[in-house]
Amino acid sequence: MADSIVNSEEHFDNGGAIALKGFNYQNAVACLIAIQNYKKENFLLYIETKDDIELDVKDKHAFIQVKSQNMTLNNLLKPTKKSGNTCIFFKNISKKHQNPLYQIVLMGLKTDQEDVLLASDNIVFANEYVYSEEQKRTIIDKLKKIGILEDEIKDKIPNCRLYFTPFKDNIEEATQFLIGCMNENNIKVDERGKIILNELFSIINQKAELQIKEDNDIEKKTITSEYLKKLFETNDIYKKKQMLIEQLLNKDVIQFTESLLIEKELVSILSVHKFSYRQLSSQLGKFDINMNIKNLFEMLYMQAKQILPQESKETIFALLIELYFDRYGEITK
């Protein structure tokens, strides 16, 4: 947990944490960020801390405001009671960090969108935009009128970005787009795609609802690269699991009908069998990766059946295969 995010002088946005439950647009944006960035250097995602979403990526810390609307530049610069008589734009750039990036995510910028410029590099999203020189002048003038010093703005504007989502505030439309992004990132989707998204939406909701009472609570609201790498199974890993099932079938450890059911059960581990997986992982001892695969899985099945007597053979083998790759995936590459 980096100390740089913690600054006791700044308040945390618990209002959003209470209201977010069931709100899908912001969750979809957080999912998109996770899918596109989890492999990047120093990745860490923060849900509802000082801004709607925050992100450590490479050497940057991004503060991200999410608005499920089509807005204008004037809307972003108009003081509101909800934003403490400042405005959406200034609320975003008022956050402090050594290497900040300030992003506002919208469905569109209405009449002003034709004037923004495509960024020369994309840090968080594909197709990020920066403000034109005329828009920067408008931003400075508008903020000066509400009492913001020009020096507070000038240095931060070069770090400001916009992103327009290709989906609206519609869970079905967002899900379709996110599964497409997963596919582009070599993440196994077919039946498992929606299960992965449900798991990710669920963890984002849980972390959003946690309220920050002290600085140490921030860690509970983070999503790590390690968690996402386990969640986002690549096509390569999926093929290796299929090959292992075929090996077990060819060596008569399992029957053909059982192999089909094991493949289906692998899809459900994240959503249905999470508790059994944790129980098996904590209680099953170490095993020798160099053992004959038939002997290894027959031994593991006998041990697992004692730990999880209520589970079927197919479920136990699915759990053992998942555990095998979780513990020894690097060795099998």
C-alpha positions, 0 to 999 in steps of 0.5 A: 500500500503506497503511502503517497495516496494517504493525506489526512488533509483531504477528505474521502468520498463516502457519499458515493460509497453509500449510494453506489450499490446497484449502479452499473455504469461506474462499475463498468468503467472500473471493470474496463480499467481492470481489464485493460491495465491489470498487466501493467507495471505497478497496477493497483485499483482503488474503489471510492476513495478520494475520487470515484476510481483511482489507479496506480499504473506505471509511474502515475496515479490517476484520479478518475471522475465518472459521470453517466451522462452526456455533458458540456464543458460548461457543465464540468465547470459549473459550481454545484451544491453537491460539489461544495460550490466548486465544480466537477472539474476542480473537484477532480484536479484538487486531489494531490499526488506526486505524479497525478493524472486527472481523468473525467469519464463521460458518455460524451461531451455534447457540443464541445467534443469536436474541439478536444484533441486525441492524446498522443499517448494513452495511459489508462484508456484507449483513445484518451483526449486532451483539451484544446488551447481554447478550451484550456483558456475557458477552463482557467477563466471559469475557475478564476470566476469562482475564486480558484487561483490561476497558478492552481490550474495551469500546472494541472491542466496538462495532466487532464484527460477525457475518455468517452465510453463506447457504452451507455448506462446500460448493463447489457450494452456495457457487458457486451463491450467488456466481454469484447475487451476481455477477448481482445486481451486473450482472456477466456470468455465463452461461458466464463465471460459473464461469470468473470464480470459478475465476480468483478462487479461483485468485488467492486460493489463490496469495496465501494460500500466500505466506508473509510474511517481511517487511513488504514481502511484504504487498503480494504478498498483496493483491487490488486494485479495479483487478484485480477491475474487469477480472475482473468484466465487466459486462453493459454491457461484454459487450454492447459487445463483441458490438456490436463483433463485429457491426460486424466481421462487417458489414464483412466483416472476419470471417465468421459462423462465425468470429464465433460462435467469437470469442464463445466464445474471449472466455469463455476468455481468463481461463483458457486464453489468459492468457499469449497476452494478456499477450504481445500486450499487451506487444508490440503498439504503440499504435493510433489509436482514431479509425481506421476500425474495419475498417482498424484491426482488419485492421491489428491482426490482421496485427501480432498474427499475427506476434506469435502465429503459433500462434494461430487467427484466432478466438483472435487476434480475441478477444484483440484485442477484449479488448485494445481494451476494456482499453485504450480501454474508458473512451473507448467508454462 
